Amino acid sequence: MLVFYLAAIDNDESKNKFEYIYHKYYRFMLRTASSIIRDSSLAEDAVHETFVQLLKEIDSLRIDNEKSLQSYLYILTRERTIDFLRK
């Protein structure tokens, strides 16, 4: 799945940033979504939508402050998961 996300990004810096976030925080984001949805396949879909949102914002994201980044990813994942449930 990561290959598809990376194909949508133009520059190498943004690709590296996205890849870092994906590898480091994917499980965290999946646990966050799973705690809300309680269905693993729907949680994966919600996390996918979260990563699609991150693609749009990747150039403006800062990854140098891990606590801030993790908090942002938690909030974004929670919001996208709730939106996913509403659909």
Secondary structure, DSSP 8 states (H G I E B T S, - for coil): -HHHHHHT--SHHHHHHHHHHHHHHHHHHHHHHHHHH--HHHHHHHHHHHHHHHHHHTTT---S-HHHHHHHHHHHHHHHHHHHHH-
